[in-house]
Amino acid sequence: MSRTNDKTLKEALEQMLKAYKLKNKYDETFAVSSWEEVVGKAVANRTKEIYISNKKLFVRIESSVVKNQLVIMRSQILQSLNEKAGAIVVEEIVFL
């Protein structure tokens, strides 16, 4: 006995996030939480602060050597974070 308006839990959550206009914030939070998985534990341990504002990812790194390596890998990191989030959440990365 399936009903025509039955939804999976995933579909219901996505619909709720869109209805309350929380989808973008959810995607941003997911991208930030994926930072360690994308860049690795060693870099994540040297990350002091990370947040997204206006589709820009701001990252404060304590090591200048690590910061330079991340600048070189900027486009790869950007692509990986957006893939993890499943949407274009970050358009630019700013290293502080």
PDB file of N, CA, C and O in Angstrom, chain B, residues numbered from 101:
ATOM      1  N   MET B 101       0.832  -1.189   0.000  1.00  0.00           N
ATOM      2  CA  MET B 101       0.000   0.000   0.000  1.00  0.00           C
ATOM      3  C   MET B 101       0.870   1.244   0.000  1.00  0.00           C
ATOM      4  O   MET B 101       1.097   1.837   1.054  1.00  0.00           O
ATOM      5  N   SER B 102       1.347   1.637  -1.133  1.00  0.00           N
ATOM      6  CA  SER B 102       2.121   2.866  -1.182  1.00  0.00           C
ATOM      7  C   SER B 102       1.205   4.011  -1.601  1.00  0.00           C
ATOM      8  O   SER B 102       0.286   3.844  -2.403  1.00  0.00           O
ATOM      9  N   ARG B 103       1.481   5.148  -1.042  1.00  0.00           N
ATOM     10  CA  ARG B 103       0.688   6.332  -1.342  1.00  0.00           C
ATOM     11  C   ARG B 103       1.428   7.175  -2.373  1.00  0.00           C
ATOM     12  O   ARG B 103       2.653   7.114  -2.471  1.00  0.00           O
ATOM     13  N   THR B 104       0.697   7.944  -3.122  1.00  0.00           N
ATOM     14  CA  THR B 104       1.322   8.748  -4.172  1.00  0.00           C
ATOM     15  C   THR B 104       2.146   9.899  -3.614  1.00  0.00           C
ATOM     16  O   THR B 104       3.053  10.374  -4.296  1.00  0.00           O
ATOM     17  N   ASN B 105       1.870  10.360  -2.413  1.00  0.00           N
ATOM     18  CA  ASN B 105       2.625  11.479  -1.849  1.00  0.00           C
ATOM     19  C   ASN B 105       3.718  11.028  -0.882  1.00  0.00           C
ATOM     20  O   ASN B 105       4.263  11.856  -0.152  1.00  0.00           O
ATOM     21  N   ASP B 106       4.046   9.750  -0.859  1.00  0.00           N
ATOM     22  CA  ASP B 106       5.133   9.251  -0.027  1.00  0.00           C
ATOM     23  C   ASP B 106       6.462   9.765  -0.564  1.00  0.00           C
ATOM     24  O   ASP B 106       6.685   9.810  -1.774  1.00  0.00           O
ATOM     25  N   LYS B 107       7.338  10.151   0.356  1.00  0.00           N
ATOM     26  CA  LYS B 107       8.661  10.660  -0.006  1.00  0.00           C
ATOM     27  C   LYS B 107       9.699   9.967   0.848  1.00  0.00           C
ATOM     28  O   LYS B 107       9.422   9.513   1.959  1.00  0.00           O
ATOM     29  N   THR B 108      10.892   9.898   0.308  1.00  0.00           N
ATOM     30  CA  THR B 108      11.989   9.387   1.126  1.00  0.00           C
ATOM     31  C   THR B 108      12.374  10.464   2.125  1.00  0.00           C
ATOM     32  O   THR B 108      12.010  11.630   1.972  1.00  0.00           O
ATOM     33  N   LEU B 109      13.103  10.067   3.134  1.00  0.00           N
ATOM     34  CA  LEU B 109      13.544  11.023   4.147  1.00  0.00           C
ATOM     35  C   LEU B 109      14.432  12.097   3.520  1.00  0.00           C
ATOM     36  O   LEU B 109      14.342  13.272   3.875  1.00  0.00           O
ATOM     37  N   LYS B 110      15.281  11.687   2.595  1.00  0.00           N
ATOM     38  CA  LYS B 110      16.170  12.640   1.908  1.00  0.00           C
ATOM     39  C   LYS B 110      15.360  13.682   1.147  1.00  0.00           C
ATOM     40  O   LYS B 110      15.652  14.876   1.226  1.00  0.00           O
ATOM     41  N   GLU B 111      14.356  13.244   0.419  1.00  0.00           N
ATOM     42  CA  GLU B 111      13.523  14.176  -0.346  1.00  0.00           C
ATOM     43  C   GLU B 111      12.782  15.138   0.582  1.00  0.00           C
ATOM     44  O   GLU B 111      12.667  16.329   0.291  1.00  0.00           O
ATOM     45  N   ALA B 112      12.285  14.615   1.692  1.00  0.00           N
ATOM     46  CA  ALA B 112      11.564  15.456   2.648  1.00  0.00           C
ATOM     47  C   ALA B 112      12.482  16.507   3.265  1.00  0.00           C
ATOM     48  O   ALA B 112      12.090  17.664   3.420  1.00  0.00           O
ATOM     49  N   LEU B 113      13.703  16.105   3.618  1.00  0.00           N
ATOM     50  CA  LEU B 113      14.655  17.059   4.193  1.00  0.00           C
ATOM     51  C   LEU B 113      15.047  18.130   3.185  1.00  0.00           C
ATOM     52  O   LEU B 113      15.124  19.309   3.531  1.00  0.00           O
ATOM     53  N   GLU B 114      15.296  17.730   1.942  1.00  0.00           N
ATOM     54  CA  GLU B 114      15.648  18.710   0.917  1.00  0.00           C
ATOM     55  C   GLU B 114      14.511  19.692   0.677  1.00  0.00           C
ATOM     56  O   GLU B 114      14.741  20.889   0.506  1.00  0.00           O
ATOM     57  N   GLN B 115      13.295  19.187   0.664  1.00  0.00           N
ATOM     58  CA  GLN B 115      12.132  20.052   0.474  1.00  0.00           C
ATOM     59  C   GLN B 115      11.994  21.025   1.647  1.00  0.00           C
ATOM     60  O   GLN B 115      11.669  22.194   1.443  1.00  0.00           O
ATOM     61  N   MET B 116      12.237  20.552   2.867  1.00  0.00           N
ATOM     62  CA  MET B 116      12.150  21.416   4.044  1.00  0.00           C
ATOM     63  C   MET B 116      13.237  22.494   4.007  1.00  0.00           C
ATOM     64  O   MET B 116      12.967  23.657   4.307  1.00  0.00           O
ATOM     65  N   LEU B 117      14.468  22.113   3.637  1.00  0.00           N
ATOM     66  CA  LEU B 117      15.556  23.084   3.566  1.00  0.00           C
ATOM     67  C   LEU B 117      15.256  24.176   2.542  1.00  0.00           C
ATOM     68  O   LEU B 117      15.547  25.348   2.779  1.00  0.00           O
ATOM     69  N   LYS B 118      14.680  23.797   1.415  1.00  0.00           N
ATOM     70  CA  LYS B 118      14.322  24.782   0.398  1.00  0.00           C
ATOM     71  C   LYS B 118      13.176  25.667   0.873  1.00  0.00           C
ATOM     72  O   LYS B 118      13.191  26.877   0.647  1.00  0.00           O
ATOM     73  N   ALA B 119      12.189  25.076   1.526  1.00  0.00           N
ATOM     74  CA  ALA B 119      11.027  25.838   1.991  1.00  0.00           C
ATOM     75  C   ALA B 119      11.422  26.897   3.015  1.00  0.00           C
ATOM     76  O   ALA B 119      10.884  28.004   3.000  1.00  0.00           O
ATOM     77  N   TYR B 120      12.354  26.569   3.899  1.00  0.00           N
ATOM     78  CA  TYR B 120      12.794  27.515   4.929  1.00  0.00           C
ATOM     79  C   TYR B 120      14.030  28.306   4.512  1.00  0.00           C
ATOM     80  O   TYR B 120      14.635  29.007   5.323  1.00  0.00           O
ATOM     81  N   LYS B 121      14.396  28.185   3.239  1.00  0.00           N
ATOM     82  CA  LYS B 121      15.547  28.905   2.672  1.00  0.00           C
ATOM     83  C   LYS B 121      16.829  28.652   3.470  1.00  0.00           C
ATOM     84  O   LYS B 121      17.593  29.577   3.746  1.00  0.00           O
ATOM     85  N   LEU B 122      17.048  27.402   3.832  1.00  0.00           N
ATOM     86  CA  LEU B 122      18.238  26.992   4.577  1.00  0.00           C
ATOM     87  C   LEU B 122      19.201  26.165   3.736  1.00  0.00           C
ATOM     88  O   LEU B 122      20.273  25.792   4.213  1.00  0.00           O
ATOM     89  N   LYS B 123      18.833  25.875   2.490  1.00  0.00           N
ATOM     90  CA  LYS B 123      19.644  25.004   1.640  1.00  0.00           C
ATOM     91  C   LYS B 123      21.052  25.549   1.435  1.00  0.00           C
ATOM     92  O   LYS B 123      22.023  24.801   1.551  1.00  0.00           O
ATOM     93  N   ASN B 124      21.180  26.846   1.131  1.00  0.00           N
ATOM     94  CA  ASN B 124      22.509  27.434   0.901  1.00  0.00           C
ATOM     95  C   ASN B 124      23.371  27.368   2.155  1.00  0.00           C
ATOM     96  O   ASN B 124      24.551  27.027   2.074  1.00  0.00           O
ATOM     97  N   LYS B 125      22.801  27.688   3.306  1.00  0.00           N
ATOM     98  CA  LYS B 125      23.563  27.652   4.550  1.00  0.00           C
ATOM     99  C   LYS B 125      23.976  26.222   4.885  1.00  0.00           C
ATOM    100  O   LYS B 125      25.083  25.985   5.368  1.00  0.00           O
ATOM    101  N   TYR B 126      23.086  25.277   4.627  1.00  0.00           N
ATOM    102  CA  TYR B 126      23.403  23.863   4.857  1.00  0.00           C
ATOM    103  C   TYR B 126      24.569  23.430   3.971  1.00  0.00           C
ATOM    104  O   TYR B 126      25.496  22.769   4.439  1.00  0.00           O
ATOM    105  N   ASP B 127      24.522  23.805   2.685  1.00  0.00           N
ATOM    106  CA  ASP B 127      25.598  23.455   1.761  1.00  0.00           C
ATOM    107  C   ASP B 127      26.912  24.098   2.180  1.00  0.00           C
ATOM    108  O   ASP B 127      27.962  23.460   2.098  1.00  0.00           O
ATOM    109  N   GLU B 128      26.872  25.357   2.630  1.00  0.00           N
ATOM    110  CA  GLU B 128      28.085  26.041   3.099  1.00  0.00           C
ATOM    111  C   GLU B 128      28.671  25.324   4.302  1.00  0.00           C
ATOM    112  O   GLU B 128      29.879  25.097   4.367  1.00  0.00           O
ATOM    113  N   THR B 129      27.830  24.971   5.245  1.00  0.00           N
ATOM    114  CA  THR B 129      28.293  24.272   6.450  1.00  0.00           C
ATOM    115  C   THR B 129      28.908  22.926   6.089  1.00  0.00           C
ATOM    116  O   THR B 129      29.918  22.524   6.666  1.00  0.00           O
ATOM    117  N   PHE B 130      28.303  22.237   5.144  1.00  0.00           N
ATOM    118  CA  PHE B 130      28.833  20.945   4.718  1.00  0.00           C
ATOM    119  C   PHE B 130      30.203  21.113   4.051  1.00  0.00           C
ATOM    120  O   PHE B 130      31.107  20.309   4.274  1.00  0.00           O
ATOM    121  N   ALA B 131      30.350  22.162   3.234  1.00  0.00           N
ATOM    122  CA  ALA B 131      31.631  22.416   2.564  1.00  0.00           C
ATOM    123  C   ALA B 131      32.723  22.709   3.593  1.00  0.00           C
ATOM    124  O   ALA B 131      33.835  22.193   3.482  1.00  0.00           O
ATOM    125  N   VAL B 132      32.407  23.535   4.594  1.00  0.00           N
ATOM    126  CA  VAL B 132      33.385  23.867   5.642  1.00  0.00           C
ATOM    127  C   VAL B 132      33.758  22.617   6.435  1.00  0.00           C
ATOM    128  O   VAL B 132      34.926  22.417   6.770  1.00  0.00           O
ATOM    129  N   SER B 133      32.777  21.784   6.733  1.00  0.00           N
ATOM    130  CA  SER B 133      33.078  20.570   7.498  1.00  0.00           C
ATOM    131  C   SER B 133      33.870  19.549   6.678  1.00  0.00           C
ATOM    132  O   SER B 133      34.481  18.641   7.241  1.00  0.00           O
ATOM    133  N   SER B 134      33.859  19.694   5.356  1.00  0.00           N
ATOM    134  CA  SER B 134      34.617  18.792   4.485  1.00  0.00           C
ATOM    135  C   SER B 134      36.069  19.238   4.297  1.00  0.00           C
ATOM    136  O   SER B 134      36.834  18.550   3.621  1.00  0.00           O
ATOM    137  N   TRP B 135      36.459  20.357   4.874  1.00  0.00           N
ATOM    138  CA  TRP B 135      37.797  20.927   4.695  1.00  0.00           C
ATOM    139  C   TRP B 135      38.886  19.909   4.992  1.00  0.00           C
ATOM    140  O   TRP B 135      39.795  19.731   4.181  1.00  0.00           O
ATOM    141  N   GLU B 136      38.813  19.232   6.142  1.00  0.00           N
ATOM    142  CA  GLU B 136      39.860  18.272   6.519  1.00  0.00           C
ATOM    143  C   GLU B 136      39.941  17.124   5.516  1.00  0.00           C
ATOM    144  O   GLU B 136      41.037  16.685   5.168  1.00  0.00           O
ATOM    145  N   GLU B 137      38.818  16.645   5.057  1.00  0.00           N
ATOM    146  CA  GLU B 137      38.803  15.542   4.103  1.00  0.00           C
ATOM    147  C   GLU B 137      39.417  15.957   2.761  1.00  0.00           C
ATOM    148  O   GLU B 137      40.064  15.144   2.101  1.00  0.00           O
ATOM    149  N   VAL B 138      39.220  17.207   2.359  1.00  0.00           N
ATOM    150  CA  VAL B 138      39.710  17.691   1.071  1.00  0.00           C
ATOM    151  C   VAL B 138      41.206  17.983   1.114  1.00  0.00           C
ATOM    152  O   VAL B 138      41.931  17.606   0.193  1.00  0.00           O
ATOM    153  N   VAL B 139      41.685  18.654   2.174  1.00  0.00           N
ATOM    154  CA  VAL B 139      43.087  19.080   2.214  1.00  0.00           C
ATOM    155  C   VAL B 139      43.988  18.170   3.040  1.00  0.00           C
ATOM    156  O   VAL B 139      45.212  18.255   2.932  1.00  0.00           O
ATOM    157  N   GLY B 140      43.413  17.312   3.853  1.00  0.00           N
ATOM    158  CA  GLY B 140      44.211  16.411   4.671  1.00  0.00           C
ATOM    159  C   GLY B 140      44.328  16.885   6.107  1.00  0.00           C
ATOM    160  O   GLY B 140      44.112  18.058   6.413  1.00  0.00           O
ATOM    161  N   LYS B 141      44.672  15.954   6.976  1.00  0.00           N
ATOM    162  CA  LYS B 141      44.727  16.230   8.415  1.00  0.00           C
ATOM    163  C   LYS B 141      45.844  17.207   8.779  1.00  0.00           C
ATOM    164  O   LYS B 141      45.665  18.056   9.652  1.00  0.00           O
ATOM    165  N   ALA B 142      46.988  17.093   8.119  1.00  0.00           N
ATOM    166  CA  ALA B 142      48.131  17.969   8.444  1.00  0.00           C
ATOM    167  C   ALA B 142      47.793  19.433   8.176  1.00  0.00           C
ATOM    168  O   ALA B 142      48.102  20.302   8.991  1.00  0.00           O
ATOM    169  N   VAL B 143      47.167  19.703   7.047  1.00  0.00           N
ATOM    170  CA  VAL B 143      46.788  21.081   6.711  1.00  0.00           C
ATOM    171  C   VAL B 143      45.646  21.539   7.598  1.00  0.00           C
ATOM    172  O   VAL B 143      45.644  22.681   8.059  1.00  0.00           O
ATOM    173  N   ALA B 144      44.678  20.673   7.845  1.00  0.00           N
ATOM    174  CA  ALA B 144      43.541  21.024   8.688  1.00  0.00           C
ATOM    175  C   ALA B 144      43.992  21.391  10.104  1.00  0.00           C
ATOM    176  O   ALA B 144      43.398  22.261  10.740  1.00  0.00           O
ATOM    177  N   ASN B 145      45.039  20.731  10.596  1.00  0.00           N
ATOM    178  CA  ASN B 145      45.552  21.047  11.930  1.00  0.00           C
ATOM    179  C   ASN B 145      46.192  22.432  11.978  1.00  0.00           C
ATOM    180  O   ASN B 145      46.259  23.040  13.046  1.00  0.00           O
ATOM    181  N   ARG B 146      46.660  22.936  10.847  1.00  0.00           N
ATOM    182  CA  ARG B 146      47.273  24.260  10.791  1.00  0.00           C
ATOM    183  C   ARG B 146      46.269  25.348  10.408  1.00  0.00           C
ATOM    184  O   ARG B 146      46.623  26.522  10.302  1.00  0.00           O
ATOM    185  N   THR B 147      45.030  24.949  10.203  1.00  0.00           N
ATOM    186  CA  THR B 147      43.970  25.897   9.873  1.00  0.00           C
ATOM    187  C   THR B 147      43.407  26.465  11.163  1.00  0.00           C
ATOM    188  O   THR B 147      42.918  25.725  12.016  1.00  0.00           O
ATOM    189  N   LYS B 148      43.478  27.782  11.303  1.00  0.00           N
ATOM    190  CA  LYS B 148      43.008  28.431  12.523  1.00  0.00           C
ATOM    191  C   LYS B 148      41.560  28.872  12.426  1.00  0.00           C
ATOM    192  O   LYS B 148      40.834  28.851  13.420  1.00  0.00           O
ATOM    193  N   GLU B 149      41.138  29.268  11.243  1.00  0.00           N
ATOM    194  CA  GLU B 149      39.776  29.765  11.076  1.00  0.00           C
ATOM    195  C   GLU B 149      39.329  29.490   9.645  1.00  0.00           C
ATOM    196  O   GLU B 149      40.122  29.596   8.710  1.00  0.00           O
ATOM    197  N   ILE B 150      38.059  29.136   9.479  1.00  0.00           N
ATOM    198  CA  ILE B 150      37.520  28.878   8.146  1.00  0.00           C
ATOM    199  C   ILE B 150      36.028  29.217   8.159  1.00  0.00           C
ATOM    200  O   ILE B 150      35.285  28.760   9.028  1.00  0.00           O
ATOM    201  N   TYR B 151      35.600  30.024   7.184  1.00  0.00           N
ATOM    202  CA  TYR B 151      34.190  30.376   7.069  1.00  0.00           C
ATOM    203  C   TYR B 151      33.898  30.827   5.638  1.00  0.00           C
ATOM    204  O   TYR B 151      34.811  31.147   4.877  1.00  0.00           O
ATOM    205  N   ILE B 152      32.611  30.847   5.286  1.00  0.00           N
ATOM    206  CA  ILE B 152      32.170  31.263   3.957  1.00  0.00           C
ATOM    207  C   ILE B 152      31.298  32.500   4.097  1.00  0.00           C
ATOM    208  O   ILE B 152      30.406  32.564   4.944  1.00  0.00           O
ATOM    209  N   SER B 153      31.579  33.483   3.243  1.00  0.00           N
ATOM    210  CA  SER B 153      30.776  34.694   3.188  1.00  0.00           C
ATOM    211  C   SER B 153      30.683  35.140   1.737  1.00  0.00           C
ATOM    212  O   SER B 153      31.708  35.324   1.080  1.00  0.00           O
ATOM    213  N   ASN B 154      29.481  35.312   1.237  1.00  0.00           N
ATOM    214  CA  ASN B 154      29.250  35.744  -0.145  1.00  0.00           C
ATOM    215  C   ASN B 154      29.970  34.867  -1.166  1.00  0.00           C
ATOM    216  O   ASN B 154      30.611  35.366  -2.091  1.00  0.00           O
ATOM    217  N   LYS B 155      29.854  33.560  -0.984  1.00  0.00           N
ATOM    218  CA  LYS B 155      30.470  32.562  -1.878  1.00  0.00           C
ATOM    219  C   LYS B 155      31.993  32.636  -1.905  1.00  0.00           C
ATOM    220  O   LYS B 155      32.620  32.121  -2.831  1.00  0.00           O
ATOM    221  N   LYS B 156      32.592  33.270  -0.903  1.00  0.00           N
ATOM    222  CA  LYS B 156      34.046  33.294  -0.755  1.00  0.00           C
ATOM    223  C   LYS B 156      34.401  32.501   0.492  1.00  0.00           C
ATOM    224  O   LYS B 156      33.819  32.700   1.558  1.00  0.00           O
ATOM    225  N   LEU B 157      35.353  31.608   0.345  1.00  0.00           N
ATOM    226  CA  LEU B 157      35.844  30.820   1.471  1.00  0.00           C
ATOM    227  C   LEU B 157      37.056  31.529   2.045  1.00  0.00           C
ATOM    228  O   LEU B 157      38.049  31.729   1.346  1.00  0.00           O
ATOM    229  N   PHE B 158      36.983  31.907   3.304  1.00  0.00           N
ATOM    230  CA  PHE B 158      38.088  32.566   3.993  1.00  0.00           C
ATOM    231  C   PHE B 158      38.761  31.539   4.896  1.00  0.00           C
ATOM    232  O   PHE B 158      38.111  30.898   5.722  1.00  0.00           O
ATOM    233  N   VAL B 159      40.075  31.394   4.727  1.00  0.00           N
ATOM    234  CA  VAL B 159      40.841  30.406   5.490  1.00  0.00           C
ATOM    235  C   VAL B 159      42.057  31.077   6.096  1.00  0.00           C
ATOM    236  O   VAL B 159      42.864  31.669   5.380  1.00  0.00           O
ATOM    237  N   ARG B 160      42.194  30.987   7.420  1.00  0.00           N
ATOM    238  CA  ARG B 160      43.370  31.511   8.109  1.00  0.00           C
ATOM    239  C   ARG B 160      44.292  30.341   8.414  1.00  0.00           C
ATOM    240  O   ARG B 160      43.923  29.407   9.125  1.00  0.00           O
ATOM    241  N   ILE B 161      45.503  30.410   7.859  1.00  0.00           N
ATOM    242  CA  ILE B 161      46.507  29.353   8.014  1.00  0.00           C
ATOM    243  C   ILE B 161      47.683  29.926   8.804  1.00  0.00           C
ATOM    244  O   ILE B 161      48.115  31.050   8.548  1.00  0.00           O
ATOM    245  N   GLU B 162      48.199  29.160   9.757  1.00  0.00           N
ATOM    246  CA  GLU B 162      49.295  29.653  10.585  1.00  0.00           C
ATOM    247  C   GLU B 162      50.661  29.508   9.924  1.00  0.00           C
ATOM    248  O   GLU B 162      51.599  30.208  10.307  1.00  0.00           O
ATOM    249  N   SER B 163      50.797  28.625   8.951  1.00  0.00           N
ATOM    250  CA  SER B 163      52.086  28.366   8.316  1.00  0.00           C
ATOM    251  C   SER B 163      52.133  28.986   6.921  1.00  0.00           C
ATOM    252  O   SER B 163      51.263  28.720   6.092  1.00  0.00           O
ATOM    253  N   SER B 164      53.150  29.813   6.660  1.00  0.00           N
ATOM    254  CA  SER B 164      53.276  30.436   5.335  1.00  0.00           C
ATOM    255  C   SER B 164      53.619  29.408   4.261  1.00  0.00           C
ATOM    256  O   SER B 164      53.222  29.564   3.106  1.00  0.00           O
ATOM    257  N   VAL B 165      54.341  28.373   4.626  1.00  0.00           N
ATOM    258  CA  VAL B 165      54.687  27.316   3.667  1.00  0.00           C
ATOM    259  C   VAL B 165      53.421  26.578   3.231  1.00  0.00           C
ATOM    260  O   VAL B 165      53.216  26.338   2.042  1.00  0.00           O
ATOM    261  N   VAL B 166      52.589  26.226   4.186  1.00  0.00           N
ATOM    262  CA  VAL B 166      51.339  25.538   3.879  1.00  0.00           C
ATOM    263  C   VAL B 166      50.431  26.462   3.066  1.00  0.00           C
ATOM    264  O   VAL B 166      49.776  26.020   2.121  1.00  0.00           O
ATOM    265  N   LYS B 167      50.394  27.725   3.430  1.00  0.00           N
ATOM    266  CA  LYS B 167      49.569  28.691   2.712  1.00  0.00           C
ATOM    267  C   LYS B 167      49.982  28.782   1.246  1.00  0.00           C
ATOM    268  O   LYS B 167      49.122  28.832   0.366  1.00  0.00           O
ATOM    269  N   ASN B 168      51.280  28.804   0.973  1.00  0.00           N
ATOM    270  CA  ASN B 168      51.762  28.861  -0.407  1.00  0.00           C
ATOM    271  C   ASN B 168      51.360  27.606  -1.194  1.00  0.00           C
ATOM    272  O   ASN B 168      50.975  27.703  -2.360  1.00  0.00           O
ATOM    273  N   GLN B 169      51.446  26.452  -0.571  1.00  0.00           N
ATOM    274  CA  GLN B 169      51.033  25.216  -1.235  1.00  0.00           C
ATOM    275  C   GLN B 169      49.533  25.229  -1.550  1.00  0.00           C
ATOM    276  O   GLN B 169      49.108  24.755  -2.604  1.00  0.00           O
ATOM    277  N   LEU B 170      48.742  25.775  -0.626  1.00  0.00           N
ATOM    278  CA  LEU B 170      47.302  25.848  -0.848  1.00  0.00           C
ATOM    279  C   LEU B 170      46.950  26.820  -1.969  1.00  0.00           C
ATOM    280  O   LEU B 170      46.006  26.586  -2.724  1.00  0.00           O
ATOM    281  N   VAL B 171      47.703  27.906  -2.079  1.00  0.00           N
ATOM    282  CA  VAL B 171      47.478  28.864  -3.164  1.00  0.00           C
ATOM    283  C   VAL B 171      47.696  28.174  -4.509  1.00  0.00           C
ATOM    284  O   VAL B 171      46.946  28.401  -5.459  1.00  0.00           O
ATOM    285  N   ILE B 172      48.712  27.344  -4.583  1.00  0.00           N
ATOM    286  CA  ILE B 172      48.995  26.604  -5.820  1.00  0.00           C
ATOM    287  C   ILE B 172      47.861  25.625  -6.135  1.00  0.00           C
ATOM    288  O   ILE B 172      47.522  25.424  -7.301  1.00  0.00           O
ATOM    289  N   MET B 173      47.278  25.019  -5.107  1.00  0.00           N
ATOM    290  CA  MET B 173      46.228  24.013  -5.282  1.00  0.00           C
ATOM    291  C   MET B 173      44.815  24.603  -5.223  1.00  0.00           C
ATOM    292  O   MET B 173      43.838  23.858  -5.145  1.00  0.00           O
ATOM    293  N   ARG B 174      44.703  25.913  -5.259  1.00  0.00           N
ATOM    294  CA  ARG B 174      43.433  26.617  -5.053  1.00  0.00           C
ATOM    295  C   ARG B 174      42.285  26.066  -5.914  1.00  0.00           C
ATOM    296  O   ARG B 174      41.206  25.787  -5.392  1.00  0.00           O
ATOM    297  N   SER B 175      42.505  25.909  -7.208  1.00  0.00           N
ATOM    298  CA  SER B 175      41.414  25.476  -8.097  1.00  0.00           C
ATOM    299  C   SER B 175      40.979  24.041  -7.791  1.00  0.00           C
ATOM    300  O   SER B 175      39.791  23.729  -7.870  1.00  0.00           O
ATOM    301  N   GLN B 176      41.923  23.171  -7.444  1.00  0.00           N
ATOM    302  CA  GLN B 176      41.583  21.795  -7.091  1.00  0.00           C
ATOM    303  C   GLN B 176      40.760  21.749  -5.802  1.00  0.00           C
ATOM    304  O   GLN B 176      39.800  20.986  -5.701  1.00  0.00           O
ATOM    305  N   ILE B 177      41.136  22.562  -4.829  1.00  0.00           N
ATOM    306  CA  ILE B 177      40.418  22.615  -3.556  1.00  0.00           C
ATOM    307  C   ILE B 177      39.007  23.132  -3.787  1.00  0.00           C
ATOM    308  O   ILE B 177      38.038  22.593  -3.253  1.00  0.00           O
ATOM    309  N   LEU B 178      38.907  24.174  -4.584  1.00  0.00           N
ATOM    310  CA  LEU B 178      37.611  24.777  -4.905  1.00  0.00           C
ATOM    311  C   LEU B 178      36.684  23.744  -5.539  1.00  0.00           C
ATOM    312  O   LEU B 178      35.525  23.613  -5.145  1.00  0.00           O
ATOM    313  N   GLN B 179      37.195  23.027  -6.507  1.00  0.00           N
ATOM    314  CA  GLN B 179      36.405  22.007  -7.201  1.00  0.00           C
ATOM    315  C   GLN B 179      35.984  20.891  -6.245  1.00  0.00           C
ATOM    316  O   GLN B 179      34.833  20.454  -6.270  1.00  0.00           O
ATOM    317  N   SER B 180      36.897  20.433  -5.413  1.00  0.00           N
ATOM    318  CA  SER B 180      36.599  19.338  -4.477  1.00  0.00           C
ATOM    319  C   SER B 180      35.539  19.741  -3.455  1.00  0.00           C
ATOM    320  O   SER B 180      34.638  18.957  -3.157  1.00  0.00           O
ATOM    321  N   LEU B 181      35.639  20.949  -2.920  1.00  0.00           N
ATOM    322  CA  LEU B 181      34.659  21.412  -1.932  1.00  0.00           C
ATOM    323  C   LEU B 181      33.266  21.518  -2.553  1.00  0.00           C
ATOM    324  O   LEU B 181      32.277  21.124  -1.934  1.00  0.00           O
ATOM    325  N   ASN B 182      33.188  22.043  -3.758  1.00  0.00           N
ATOM    326  CA  ASN B 182      31.893  22.171  -4.423  1.00  0.00           C
ATOM    327  C   ASN B 182      31.306  20.801  -4.773  1.00  0.00           C
ATOM    328  O   ASN B 182      30.092  20.606  -4.705  1.00  0.00           O
ATOM    329  N   GLU B 183      32.167  19.859  -5.145  1.00  0.00           N
ATOM    330  CA  GLU B 183      31.690  18.499  -5.417  1.00  0.00           C
ATOM    331  C   GLU B 183      31.141  17.857  -4.152  1.00  0.00           C
ATOM    332  O   GLU B 183      30.100  17.200  -4.190  1.00  0.00           O
ATOM    333  N   LYS B 184      31.832  18.042  -3.035  1.00  0.00           N
ATOM    334  CA  LYS B 184      31.372  17.484  -1.758  1.00  0.00           C
ATOM    335  C   LYS B 184      30.021  18.061  -1.374  1.00  0.00           C
ATOM    336  O   LYS B 184      29.141  17.337  -0.908  1.00  0.00           O
ATOM    337  N   ALA B 185      29.855  19.371  -1.571  1.00  0.00           N
ATOM    338  CA  ALA B 185      28.601  20.030  -1.200  1.00  0.00           C
ATOM    339  C   ALA B 185      27.483  19.720  -2.184  1.00  0.00           C
ATOM    340  O   ALA B 185      26.308  19.829  -1.837  1.00  0.00           O
ATOM    341  N   GLY B 186      27.828  19.340  -3.393  1.00  0.00           N
ATOM    342  CA  GLY B 186      26.824  19.040  -4.395  1.00  0.00           C
ATOM    343  C   GLY B 186      26.221  20.270  -5.040  1.00  0.00           C
ATOM    344  O   GLY B 186      25.167  20.195  -5.671  1.00  0.00           O
ATOM    345  N   ALA B 187      26.891  21.407  -4.882  1.00  0.00           N
ATOM    346  CA  ALA B 187      26.417  22.666  -5.465  1.00  0.00           C
ATOM    347  C   ALA B 187      27.583  23.633  -5.531  1.00  0.00           C
ATOM    348  O   ALA B 187      28.629  23.397  -4.926  1.00  0.00           O
ATOM    349  N   ILE B 188      27.405  24.723  -6.267  1.00  0.00           N
ATOM    350  CA  ILE B 188      28.439  25.766  -6.319  1.00  0.00           C
ATOM    351  C   ILE B 188      28.277  26.624  -5.069  1.00  0.00           C
ATOM    352  O   ILE B 188      27.501  27.580  -5.050  1.00  0.00           O
ATOM    353  N   VAL B 189      29.016  26.267  -4.037  1.00  0.00           N
ATOM    354  CA  VAL B 189      28.934  26.956  -2.752  1.00  0.00           C
ATOM    355  C   VAL B 189      30.042  27.990  -2.650  1.00  0.00           C
ATOM    356  O   VAL B 189      29.843  29.061  -2.076  1.00  0.00           O
ATOM    357  N   VAL B 190      31.212  27.676  -3.203  1.00  0.00           N
ATOM    358  CA  VAL B 190      32.393  28.541  -3.109  1.00  0.00           C
ATOM    359  C   VAL B 190      32.841  28.894  -4.522  1.00  0.00           C
ATOM    360  O   VAL B 190      33.024  28.015  -5.365  1.00  0.00           O
ATOM    361  N   GLU B 191      33.015  30.186  -4.771  1.00  0.00           N
ATOM    362  CA  GLU B 191      33.520  30.633  -6.065  1.00  0.00           C
ATOM    363  C   GLU B 191      34.957  31.155  -5.979  1.00  0.00           C
ATOM    364  O   GLU B 191      35.648  31.271  -6.991  1.00  0.00           O
ATOM    365  N   GLU B 192      35.393  31.465  -4.759  1.00  0.00           N
ATOM    366  CA  GLU B 192      36.731  32.015  -4.564  1.00  0.00           C
ATOM    367  C   GLU B 192      37.249  31.621  -3.184  1.00  0.00           C
ATOM    368  O   GLU B 192      36.476  31.498  -2.234  1.00  0.00           O
ATOM    369  N   ILE B 193      38.558  31.425  -3.080  1.00  0.00           N
ATOM    370  CA  ILE B 193      39.184  31.122  -1.802  1.00  0.00           C
ATOM    371  C   ILE B 193      40.145  32.242  -1.457  1.00  0.00           C
ATOM    372  O   ILE B 193      40.980  32.630  -2.274  1.00  0.00           O
ATOM    373  N   VAL B 194      40.025  32.760  -0.243  1.00  0.00           N
ATOM    374  CA  VAL B 194      40.906  33.824   0.240  1.00  0.00           C
ATOM    375  C   VAL B 194      41.689  33.256   1.426  1.00  0.00           C
ATOM    376  O   VAL B 194      41.107  32.827   2.422  1.00  0.00           O
ATOM    377  N   PHE B 195      43.021  33.262   1.300  1.00  0.00           N
ATOM    378  CA  PHE B 195      43.870  32.778   2.380  1.00  0.00           C
ATOM    379  C   PHE B 195      44.341  33.973   3.201  1.00  0.00           C
ATOM    380  O   PHE B 195      44.888  34.934   2.659  1.00  0.00           O
ATOM    381  N   LEU B 196      44.128  33.904   4.498  1.00  0.00           N
ATOM    382  CA  LEU B 196      44.502  34.985   5.417  1.00  0.00           C
ATOM    383  C   LEU B 196      45.737  34.642   6.194  1.00  0.00           C
ATOM    384  O   LEU B 196      46.193  35.439   7.014  1.00  0.00           O
TER     385      LEU B 196
END
